[in-house]
């Protein structure tokens, strides 16, 4: 049983974990790079230790240094958050070898689900439907991939086996263009993950990206917490998530079937702790296993909001050897939740990352609004890490109310010093297709643009110029009404006083 937790991460997720630990009465240890010396998670933790220089390879990816700090500080557990070392089976095993509790799944589960080709074969053997593609384990040569591609059928995707986030992924429409794209995918995968192995997967066109959150304890209990809609993506990076899914909502039978499949997939690798099973769902509601994320997801707050279950706390309780506090019958979806990822990037300039110092911030509040953030006025946004700086979550009794609250919250969210994608989210909230739930994974790239926002931006600039002119004119009028100094050097009041004295 541990009483102190080291958070091997930074930013908003580190703050989120620290808050959960504090509510459970646990002490916390933060680690930081030189760029994060003044970060919020460093201020909130009970203790903080320097990892190294700003680049992640010299700091947050230094497993050996993190383990040394854990022993030095007396921490009994490590929470990896997401990203960095969260899905590294070797790091999880190092924690176990050092007698530390890893607040996440077993190393064997991370290994089984970390290689996507192995994961597909594993869950397929358990009867879970998978997207048609290259099955089995091991690396496939370029010639083998080219030979198998026509059997799968075009269009298809080339995907890196050792990672995600769109890295090492290429869309292929014909056999002629495939050799060059395979090489390109391999190079990107090697640079991003140190593994150039790729596999092929049928491209399900018009599909929705829907994921199921699961929790599993060490006593064999596994439950699912409903689904999340994650179809709104750009370059395979999620931008907005909601729970439940407008595509699944109202079809309880589909939700139960997908939930049961997610539980079966997790149990096929003896999974423990929090995880997410991701599916592609076609227009006819046929669903296929995509991958499993063996960690806490960025979008976990929307599930917390609609279920009332604190997933981070449950992670910690499970790691402490406690059984789940909930059964499947206890899970009820209440209302609707939407999460907008607030990124430091310019939506008017091809979403170019924005860096700089935050000079002012005003976060939205009020009924049904939650903000998970790791920034404050004076905080420096550096180029070394992910552009995600805050997550804005709203809840409503209905999807329409959640959207209206999100519109209001986005208007209230003021952040000065760096550019953000808040205008993108505002434009998205006004999209008729989004409001009607009529979108898929290609919606942002194929059917949505910021051109309308650009027009509105120009209109707003013109209106602002007119208002500024009117304000200046009004101020001039007010100035004209003030009694101005006369031709004499002395003020009129002094001349009046002198005249009164002369009359005495």
GILIN-V730617 format. One record per backbone hydrogen bond with DSSP energy under -0.5 kcal/mol. NH is the residue of the N-H (numbers start at 1). CO is the residue of the C=O. Records with the same first field share a line. If there is no record, write none. Layout:
NH=CO + CO
This chain:
5=27
6=77
7=5 + 29
8=6 + 79
9=7
13=10
14=10
15=11
16=12
17=13
18=14
19=15
20=16
21=17
22=18
23=19
24=20
25=22
26=21
27=3
29=5
30=47
31=7
32=49
34=52
36=33
37=34
39=36
40=374
43=39
44=40
45=41
46=28
47=28
49=30
51=32
52=32
58=55
59=56
61=56
62=59
63=61
66=62
67=63
68=64
69=65
70=66
71=67
72=68
73=69
74=70
75=70
76=4
77=4
78=101
79=6
80=78
86=83
88=85
89=87
92=88
93=89
94=90
95=91
96=92
97=93
98=94
99=96
100=95
101=76
103=78 + 101
104=102
109=106
110=106
111=107
112=108
113=109
114=110
115=111
116=114 + 161
119=115
120=116
121=117
122=118
123=119
124=120
125=121
126=122
127=124
128=123
131=289
134=200
135=133
145=141
146=142
147=143
148=144
149=145
150=146
151=148
152=148
153=149
155=172
156=172
157=201
158=170
159=157 + 199
160=167
161=197
163=160
167=164
169=166
170=158
172=156
178=175
179=175
181=177
182=178
183=179
184=180
185=181
186=182
187=183
188=184
189=185
190=186
191=187
192=188
193=189
194=189 + 190
195=189
199=159
201=157
202=132
203=155
204=202
205=203
207=204
208=281
210=208 + 279
211=228
212=277
213=226
214=275
215=223
216=273
217=221
220=217
222=220
223=215
225=213
228=211
229=242
230=209 + 228
232=240
233=231
234=237
237=234
239=232
240=232
241=339
242=229
243=337
249=245
251=248
252=250
255=251
256=252
257=253
258=254
259=255
260=256
261=257
262=258
263=259
264=260
265=261
266=262
267=263
268=264
269=266
270=267
271=266
273=216
275=214
276=293
277=212
278=276 + 291
279=210
280=288
281=208
282=286
285=282
288=280
289=129
290=278
291=278
293=276
294=292
295=293
296=81
300=297
301=298
302=299
303=299 + 300
304=300
305=301
306=302
307=303
308=304
310=308
311=309
314=310
315=311
316=312
317=313
318=314
319=315
320=316
321=318
322=317
330=327
331=327 + 328
332=330
334=306 + 332
335=333
336=396
337=243
338=394
339=241
340=392
341=239 + 339
342=340 + 390
343=341
344=387
345=343
346=352
347=345 + 420
349=346
351=346
352=346 + 349
354=344
356=381
358=379
359=357 + 416
360=416
362=414
369=366
370=393
372=391
373=371
374=389
378=358
379=376
381=356 + 379
382=380
385=382
389=342
390=342
391=372
392=340
393=370 + 391
394=338
395=368
396=336
402=398
403=399
404=400
405=401
406=402
407=403
408=404
409=405
410=406
411=407
412=408
413=409
414=362 + 412
415=413
416=360
421=343
425=421
426=422
427=423
428=424
429=425
430=426 + 427
431=428
435=431
436=432
437=434
438=433
439=437
441=207
443=440
446=442
447=443
448=444
454=450
455=451
456=452
457=453
458=454
459=455
460=456
461=457
462=458
463=459
464=460
465=461
466=462
467=463
468=464
469=465
470=466
471=467
472=468
473=469
474=470
475=471
476=472
477=473
478=474
479=475
480=476
481=477 + 478
482=479
484=482
495=491
496=492
497=493
498=494
499=495
500=496
501=497
502=498
503=499
504=501
